[in-house]
Amino acid sequence: MTETSPIVRFAPSPTGKLHVGNIRTALLNWLFARKHGGTFILRLDDTDVERSREEYVEAIRADLAWLGMDIDDEFRQSARFDKYDEAAEKLKAMGRLYPCYESAEELDVKRKLQLARHQPPVYDRAALNLSDEDHAKLEAEGRKPHWRFKLNEGVRVEWNDLIRGDTSIDMSSLSDPILIREDGSYLYMLPSVVDDIEWNITHVVRGEDHVVNTAVQIQMIEALDGGKANYAHAALLSGKEGQGLSKRLGSTGVEHFKTEGVEAITLMAKLARLGTSDPVEPFTSLVPLIDSFDFGKFGRATAKFDEDELKSLNAKILHETAFESVQDRLPEGMDEAAWNAVRANLEVLSDVNTWWAVIHGPITPVVEDMDYLQKACELLPEGVWDESSWKNWTSAVKDATGHKGKALFLPLRLALTGEGHGPEMAVLLPLIGREKVLKRLAGEAA
């Protein structure tokens, strides 16, 4: 990796499993890193010690692996509290991190009064006017402070967002954010900034709901003498009608898609192109998704995620999938010829079991006209069968019986496969083989 190669991070909290939204965030980071020969870091934001679970850590790793997103580096925030403490003390010494004693109820009353007066509900910085005696009195009452970061007022934080373009936030419109709770635990903001500085994160890629956070973090990074990063804020996902994601879909994760038979590449192909000027295509490899990735192709409009479209895309991808890619997931004994014969009839991979049974047996034939089947049996081609055998056979049957069209073909298909539709019989016939064909034409299970 060169010095100019990007370094990105995906930072889930292991308080639950990955869902559609943060899978997409991970994917955008990963594609960008792979496109430019960069580094993809998994940062586990587990500062919420009570809610973080090791089972979720393992699930996040497993989900990323299933999706094909390899990790270059990984670390946990819970192992870095000393670093956050050091940064907090530095900000306190600078006067940029100050203690506040208002309770949640008192802050709510302030907000309501401000709104009633048609004022923006921004924290009034009353805590900055507290004297040493005031602090001592409040502490004696048993109050413990939460700590706010003092924003630079009267300025606009500006950056050229890789997706949104020129972006600016008036810092006077924001409350000084709380970085440390009354119990001394850290909220998201300070650990994230400290880690981004130390790991030299060059590009922060996330949803547009973090735009205001970015403005705050830029000021925090400057206060801590960190380097400048680039930012890309992608439009959020919505349902297919443009509504916000339902609770069900918003929490839908990898296990759901696995249960539905959605291939990993299907989900990746769908999510990678959502909100871009490129069409969603039935790719069977991540390579074209990497090669075509470009933040310049992303629009500002909400990206619509239609779960129903996944089934159609999944089928198209399976139809193009090479045997080598699924060989270890196919029924025992199924070879490349059988896979190539049936893949065009699959919607999900498990459908292959139906067609393997048709080839391998046993199946129960559907017999509508035994006399017709007996005559067809007499006309079976001799020798080794190939893809021309079906045409030769049915031509002979047509001449002998006068049957044509559906009346010619359907009784043979029903007897040989037990199904009224399916893969091309010209391909299936040699795979089924003479022995089973003879038995099925006689109405025997084989």
C-alpha positions as CSV (number, residue, x, y, z in Angstrom):
1,M,0.0,0.0,0.0
2,T,1.4,3.4,-0.9
3,E,1.2,6.5,1.3
4,T,-1.7,7.9,-0.8
5,S,-3.8,4.7,-0.5
6,P,-7.0,5.4,1.4
7,I,-7.7,4.1,4.8
8,V,-11.4,3.6,5.7
9,R,-13.2,2.1,8.7
10,F,-16.5,0.4,9.2
11,A,-17.6,1.0,12.8
12,P,-20.6,-1.1,14.0
13,S,-21.7,-1.4,17.6
14,P,-21.8,-5.0,18.7
15,T,-25.1,-4.4,20.5
16,G,-26.9,-6.2,17.7
17,K,-26.5,-7.8,14.3
18,L,-25.8,-6.1,11.0
19,H,-28.8,-4.9,9.0
20,V,-29.4,-3.6,5.5
21,G,-28.4,0.0,6.3
22,N,-25.0,-0.8,7.9
23,I,-24.3,-3.6,5.5
24,R,-24.5,-1.0,2.7
25,T,-22.2,1.4,4.7
26,A,-19.7,-1.4,5.1
27,L,-19.9,-2.2,1.4
28,L,-19.3,1.4,0.3
29,N,-16.2,1.6,2.4
30,W,-14.9,-1.8,1.3
31,L,-15.5,-1.2,-2.4
32,F,-13.7,2.2,-2.2
33,A,-10.8,0.6,-0.4
34,R,-10.5,-2.2,-2.8
35,K,-10.8,0.0,-5.9
36,H,-7.9,2.2,-4.8
37,G,-5.7,-0.4,-3.1
38,G,-6.5,0.9,0.4
39,T,-7.1,-0.5,3.9
40,F,-10.5,-1.6,5.2
41,I,-10.6,-1.5,9.0
42,L,-13.3,-3.0,11.2
43,R,-13.7,-0.9,14.3
44,L,-15.9,-2.3,17.0
45,D,-17.6,0.6,18.8
46,D,-18.1,-1.3,22.0
47,T,-17.8,1.5,24.6
48,D,-21.3,0.6,25.7
49,V,-19.9,-2.2,27.8
50,E,-23.3,-3.3,29.3
51,R,-25.0,-3.8,25.9
52,S,-22.1,-5.0,23.8
53,R,-22.0,-8.8,23.3
54,E,-19.3,-11.1,22.1
55,E,-21.9,-13.1,20.2
56,Y,-22.6,-10.0,18.1
57,V,-18.8,-9.4,17.5
58,E,-18.7,-12.9,16.1
59,A,-21.8,-12.4,14.0
60,I,-20.5,-9.2,12.5
61,R,-17.3,-10.9,11.5
62,A,-19.2,-13.9,10.1
63,D,-21.6,-11.7,8.1
64,L,-18.8,-9.7,6.5
65,A,-17.0,-12.9,5.6
66,W,-20.2,-14.4,4.0
67,L,-20.7,-11.2,2.0
68,G,-17.1,-11.4,0.7
69,M,-15.8,-8.3,2.5
70,D,-12.3,-9.2,3.9
71,I,-10.9,-7.2,6.7
72,D,-7.4,-5.7,6.7
73,D,-7.3,-4.6,10.4
74,E,-9.6,-4.7,13.4
75,F,-9.7,-3.2,16.9
76,R,-12.1,-2.5,19.7
77,Q,-12.8,0.8,21.4
78,S,-13.2,-0.9,24.8
79,A,-9.4,-1.5,24.8
80,R,-8.6,2.1,24.3
81,F,-10.3,4.0,27.2
82,D,-6.9,5.4,28.3
83,K,-6.5,7.1,24.9
84,Y,-10.0,8.7,25.2
85,D,-9.2,9.8,28.8
86,E,-6.0,11.5,27.5
87,A,-7.9,13.3,24.8
88,A,-10.6,14.4,27.2
89,E,-8.0,15.8,29.6
90,K,-6.4,17.7,26.8
91,L,-9.7,19.3,25.7
92,K,-10.5,20.2,29.4
93,A,-7.2,21.9,29.7
94,M,-7.9,23.9,26.6
95,G,-11.3,24.9,27.9
96,R,-13.0,23.1,25.1
97,L,-14.6,20.4,27.3
98,Y,-16.6,21.8,30.2
99,P,-18.8,20.3,32.9
100,C,-22.6,20.8,33.0
101,Y,-25.0,19.8,35.7
102,E,-28.5,20.1,34.3
103,S,-30.6,17.1,34.5
104,A,-32.4,15.7,31.5
105,E,-35.7,17.1,32.9
106,E,-34.1,20.6,33.3
107,L,-32.7,20.5,29.8
108,D,-36.2,19.5,28.4
109,V,-37.8,22.5,30.2
110,K,-35.2,24.8,28.6
111,R,-35.9,23.4,25.1
112,K,-39.6,23.8,25.5
113,L,-39.2,27.4,26.6
114,Q,-37.0,28.2,23.7
115,L,-39.4,26.7,21.3
116,A,-42.3,28.6,22.9
117,R,-40.3,31.8,22.3
118,H,-39.6,30.7,18.7
119,Q,-36.0,30.3,19.5
120,P,-33.8,27.5,18.2
121,P,-33.5,24.7,20.9
122,V,-29.7,25.2,21.3
123,Y,-28.0,24.7,24.7
124,D,-27.5,28.1,26.3
125,R,-24.1,27.4,27.8
126,A,-25.3,28.4,31.2
127,A,-22.7,26.0,32.7
128,L,-19.9,28.2,31.5
129,N,-21.0,30.9,33.9
130,L,-20.8,28.7,37.0
131,S,-18.2,29.8,39.6
132,D,-16.0,27.5,41.6
133,E,-18.4,27.9,44.4
134,D,-21.3,26.9,42.2
135,H,-19.5,23.8,41.1
136,A,-18.7,22.9,44.7
137,K,-22.3,23.4,45.8
138,L,-23.7,21.3,42.9
139,E,-21.2,18.5,43.7
140,A,-22.2,18.7,47.3
141,E,-25.8,18.1,46.3
142,G,-24.6,14.9,44.7
143,R,-24.8,16.1,41.2
144,K,-22.3,14.7,38.8
145,P,-21.5,16.6,35.6
146,H,-21.8,15.6,32.0
147,W,-19.2,17.1,29.7
148,R,-19.9,19.2,26.6
149,F,-17.5,20.1,23.8
150,K,-17.4,23.9,23.2
151,L,-18.0,24.6,19.5
152,N,-16.5,27.5,17.7
153,E,-19.5,29.8,17.2
154,G,-20.0,32.2,14.4
155,V,-18.3,30.0,11.9
156,R,-19.4,27.7,9.2
157,V,-17.6,24.4,8.9
158,E,-17.2,23.6,5.2
159,W,-16.0,20.6,3.2
160,N,-16.3,19.2,-0.3
161,D,-18.3,16.1,0.2
162,L,-17.5,13.3,-2.3
163,I,-21.2,12.7,-2.8
164,R,-23.1,15.8,-1.6
165,G,-20.6,18.3,-3.1
166,D,-19.9,21.6,-1.2
167,T,-21.4,21.3,2.2
168,S,-21.4,23.7,5.1
169,I,-22.9,23.8,8.6
170,D,-23.5,26.9,10.7
171,M,-22.1,26.0,14.0
172,S,-24.2,28.6,15.8
173,S,-27.3,26.4,15.0
174,L,-25.9,23.5,17.1
175,S,-25.8,22.7,20.7
176,D,-22.4,22.0,22.2
177,P,-22.5,18.2,22.0
178,I,-22.2,16.0,25.1
179,L,-19.1,13.8,24.9
180,I,-19.1,12.2,28.4
181,R,-22.1,11.1,30.4
182,E,-22.7,11.7,34.1
183,D,-21.4,8.2,34.9
184,G,-18.1,8.9,33.1
185,S,-18.9,6.8,30.0
186,Y,-18.2,8.1,26.5
187,L,-20.7,8.8,23.9
188,Y,-19.9,8.0,20.2
189,M,-18.2,11.3,19.3
190,L,-14.9,11.5,21.2
191,P,-13.8,7.9,20.8
192,S,-14.6,8.1,17.1
193,V,-12.5,11.2,16.6
194,V,-9.5,9.9,18.6
195,D,-9.5,6.6,16.6
196,D,-9.9,8.3,13.3
197,I,-6.8,10.5,14.1
198,E,-4.7,7.6,15.4
199,W,-5.5,5.3,12.5
200,N,-5.0,8.0,9.9
201,I,-8.4,7.5,8.5
202,T,-8.4,9.3,5.1
203,H,-12.0,8.9,4.1
204,V,-15.0,8.7,6.3
205,V,-17.9,7.1,4.4
206,R,-21.3,6.9,6.0
207,G,-25.0,7.9,5.7
208,E,-26.2,11.4,5.3
209,D,-27.7,11.3,8.8
210,H,-24.1,12.0,10.0
211,V,-23.6,15.2,8.2
212,V,-24.0,17.4,11.3
213,N,-21.8,15.0,13.3
214,T,-19.1,15.5,10.6
215,A,-19.1,19.3,11.2
216,V,-18.7,18.7,14.9
217,Q,-16.0,16.1,14.4
218,I,-14.0,18.4,12.1
219,Q,-13.8,21.0,14.9
220,M,-12.8,18.3,17.4
221,I,-10.1,16.9,15.1
222,E,-8.7,20.4,14.7
223,A,-8.7,20.9,18.5
224,L,-6.8,17.6,18.9
225,D,-4.3,18.5,16.1
226,G,-5.5,15.7,13.8
227,G,-5.2,15.7,10.0
228,K,-7.9,16.4,7.6
229,A,-10.0,13.6,6.2
230,N,-12.3,13.4,3.2
231,Y,-16.0,12.7,3.7
232,A,-18.7,11.0,1.7
233,H,-22.3,10.9,3.0
234,A,-24.6,8.6,1.1
235,A,-28.3,9.1,0.8
236,L,-30.3,6.9,3.2
237,L,-32.2,3.9,2.1
238,S,-36.0,3.9,1.8
239,G,-38.6,1.2,1.0
240,K,-39.7,0.6,-2.6
241,E,-42.4,3.3,-2.4
242,G,-40.0,5.9,-1.1
243,Q,-41.2,5.6,2.5
244,G,-38.7,5.2,5.3
245,L,-37.5,1.7,5.9
246,S,-40.0,-0.3,7.9
247,K,-38.9,-1.6,11.3
248,R,-38.8,-5.1,9.8
249,L,-36.7,-4.2,6.8
250,G,-34.6,-1.7,8.7
251,S,-33.5,-4.6,11.0
252,T,-33.3,-7.2,8.3
253,G,-29.9,-8.9,8.4
254,V,-27.8,-11.6,6.8
255,E,-29.7,-14.5,8.4
256,H,-33.0,-13.3,6.8
257,F,-31.5,-13.1,3.4
258,K,-29.9,-16.6,3.8
259,T,-33.2,-18.0,4.8
260,E,-34.8,-16.5,1.8
261,G,-32.2,-18.1,-0.4
262,V,-30.6,-14.8,-1.5
263,E,-27.0,-15.2,-2.6
264,A,-24.4,-13.0,-1.0
265,I,-23.4,-11.6,-4.4
266,T,-27.1,-10.7,-5.1
267,L,-27.3,-8.6,-2.0
268,M,-23.9,-6.9,-2.8
269,A,-24.8,-6.3,-6.4
270,K,-28.1,-4.7,-5.3
271,L,-26.7,-2.5,-2.5
272,A,-23.6,-1.4,-4.4
273,R,-25.6,0.2,-7.2
274,L,-28.5,1.7,-5.1
275,G,-28.5,5.5,-5.5
276,T,-26.0,5.5,-8.4
277,S,-26.3,6.2,-12.1
278,D,-25.3,2.6,-12.8
279,P,-28.0,0.0,-13.3
280,V,-28.2,-3.0,-11.0
281,E,-26.8,-5.9,-13.0
282,P,-26.6,-9.7,-12.4
283,F,-22.9,-9.8,-11.6
284,T,-21.5,-13.2,-10.4
285,S,-18.3,-11.6,-9.0
286,L,-17.5,-8.6,-6.9
287,V,-14.8,-7.5,-9.4
288,P,-17.0,-5.4,-11.7
289,L,-18.5,-3.8,-8.6
290,I,-15.1,-2.8,-7.4
291,D,-13.9,-1.7,-10.9
292,S,-17.0,0.5,-11.5
293,F,-17.2,2.1,-8.0
294,D,-17.1,5.9,-8.1
295,F,-18.6,8.3,-5.5
296,G,-19.3,10.7,-8.4
297,K,-22.1,8.3,-9.6
298,F,-24.1,8.6,-6.4
299,G,-27.0,11.0,-6.3
300,R,-28.7,13.0,-3.5
301,A,-32.1,11.3,-3.8
302,T,-33.1,8.6,-1.3
303,A,-32.0,5.2,-2.5
304,K,-35.0,2.8,-2.8
305,F,-34.4,-0.7,-1.6
306,D,-37.0,-3.1,-3.0
307,E,-36.6,-6.5,-1.4
308,D,-39.0,-8.0,-3.9
309,E,-36.5,-7.3,-6.7
310,L,-33.9,-9.4,-5.0
311,K,-35.6,-12.6,-6.0
312,S,-35.6,-11.7,-9.7
313,L,-31.9,-10.5,-9.5
314,N,-31.0,-13.7,-7.5
315,A,-32.4,-15.9,-10.3
316,K,-30.6,-14.0,-13.0
317,I,-27.3,-14.3,-11.1
318,L,-27.8,-18.0,-10.6
319,H,-28.4,-18.4,-14.3
320,E,-25.0,-17.0,-15.0
321,T,-23.1,-18.7,-12.1
322,A,-20.3,-21.0,-13.0
323,F,-20.2,-24.6,-11.6
324,E,-16.9,-23.9,-9.7
325,S,-18.6,-21.1,-7.7
326,V,-21.3,-23.4,-6.2
327,Q,-19.7,-26.9,-6.5
328,D,-19.3,-27.3,-2.8
329,R,-23.0,-26.4,-2.2
330,L,-24.6,-28.8,-4.7
331,P,-26.1,-32.2,-4.0
332,E,-23.5,-35.0,-3.8
333,G,-22.6,-36.3,-7.2
334,M,-24.0,-33.4,-9.2
335,D,-21.5,-32.6,-11.9
336,E,-21.0,-29.6,-14.2
337,A,-23.2,-30.9,-16.9
338,A,-26.1,-31.3,-14.6
339,W,-25.6,-27.8,-13.1
340,N,-25.4,-26.2,-16.6
341,A,-28.6,-28.1,-17.5
342,V,-30.7,-26.8,-14.6
343,R,-29.3,-23.5,-13.5
344,A,-31.5,-21.5,-15.9
345,N,-34.5,-22.8,-14.0
346,L,-33.4,-21.7,-10.5
347,E,-34.7,-18.8,-8.4
348,V,-32.8,-19.8,-5.3
349,L,-30.0,-22.4,-5.1
350,S,-32.1,-24.8,-3.1
351,D,-34.3,-25.3,-6.2
352,V,-31.4,-27.4,-7.6
353,N,-32.5,-30.2,-5.4
354,T,-35.8,-30.6,-7.3
355,W,-34.0,-30.8,-10.7
356,W,-31.2,-33.1,-9.3
357,A,-33.9,-35.5,-8.3
358,V,-35.3,-35.4,-11.8
359,I,-31.9,-36.3,-13.2
360,H,-30.7,-38.7,-10.4
361,G,-34.1,-40.1,-9.3
362,P,-36.2,-41.5,-8.0
363,I,-39.2,-39.5,-9.2
364,T,-42.8,-40.7,-9.7
365,P,-43.7,-40.2,-13.3
366,V,-47.0,-38.5,-14.3
367,V,-48.8,-40.8,-16.8
368,E,-51.7,-39.4,-18.8
369,D,-51.7,-41.8,-21.8
370,M,-49.9,-45.1,-21.3
371,D,-50.5,-46.3,-24.9
372,Y,-48.8,-43.1,-26.2
373,L,-45.9,-43.7,-23.8
374,Q,-45.5,-47.3,-24.8
375,K,-45.3,-46.3,-28.5
376,A,-42.8,-43.6,-27.6
377,C,-40.8,-46.2,-25.7
378,E,-40.5,-48.4,-28.8
379,L,-39.1,-45.4,-30.7
380,L,-36.3,-44.5,-28.3
381,P,-33.0,-43.9,-30.2
382,E,-30.3,-46.5,-29.9
383,G,-26.7,-45.9,-29.0
384,V,-25.2,-43.1,-26.9
385,W,-27.5,-40.2,-26.4
386,D,-26.6,-36.5,-26.9
387,E,-28.5,-33.3,-27.2
388,S,-29.8,-34.2,-30.7
389,S,-31.4,-37.4,-29.3
390,W,-34.5,-35.6,-28.0
391,K,-35.2,-34.0,-31.4
392,N,-34.7,-37.2,-33.3
393,W,-36.9,-39.1,-30.8
394,T,-39.8,-36.7,-30.8
395,S,-39.7,-36.4,-34.6
396,A,-40.1,-40.2,-34.8
397,V,-42.9,-40.1,-32.3
398,K,-44.7,-37.4,-34.2
399,D,-44.5,-39.3,-37.4
400,A,-45.8,-42.5,-35.8
401,T,-48.6,-41.0,-33.7
402,G,-49.6,-37.8,-35.4
403,H,-49.2,-35.9,-32.2
404,K,-47.6,-32.5,-32.3
405,G,-47.1,-29.4,-30.2
406,K,-48.1,-29.7,-26.6
407,A,-49.8,-33.1,-27.2
408,L,-46.4,-34.4,-28.4
409,F,-44.1,-33.0,-25.8
410,L,-46.0,-32.6,-22.5
411,P,-46.8,-36.3,-21.9
412,L,-43.2,-37.1,-22.4
413,R,-42.0,-34.4,-20.1
414,L,-44.5,-35.4,-17.4
415,A,-43.5,-39.0,-17.6
416,L,-39.8,-38.3,-17.5
417,T,-39.6,-35.5,-15.0
418,G,-42.9,-35.5,-13.1
419,E,-43.1,-31.7,-13.9
420,G,-45.0,-29.8,-16.5
421,H,-42.1,-27.4,-17.0
422,G,-38.4,-27.2,-16.5
423,P,-35.0,-27.4,-18.2
424,E,-34.7,-28.2,-21.9
425,M,-35.5,-31.8,-22.4
426,A,-32.8,-32.1,-25.1
427,V,-30.3,-31.5,-22.2
428,L,-32.1,-33.6,-19.6
429,L,-32.7,-36.7,-21.6
430,P,-29.0,-37.8,-21.9
431,L,-28.5,-37.0,-18.2
432,I,-31.5,-39.1,-17.1
433,G,-30.2,-42.0,-19.1
434,R,-31.8,-44.9,-20.9
435,E,-32.4,-47.1,-17.9
436,K,-34.5,-44.5,-15.9
437,V,-36.2,-43.3,-19.1
438,L,-37.5,-46.8,-19.8
439,K,-38.8,-47.3,-16.3
440,R,-40.5,-43.9,-16.2
441,L,-42.1,-44.4,-19.6
442,A,-43.5,-47.6,-18.1
443,G,-45.0,-45.6,-15.2
444,E,-42.4,-46.9,-12.7
445,A,-40.7,-44.7,-10.1
446,A,-37.1,-44.4,-11.0
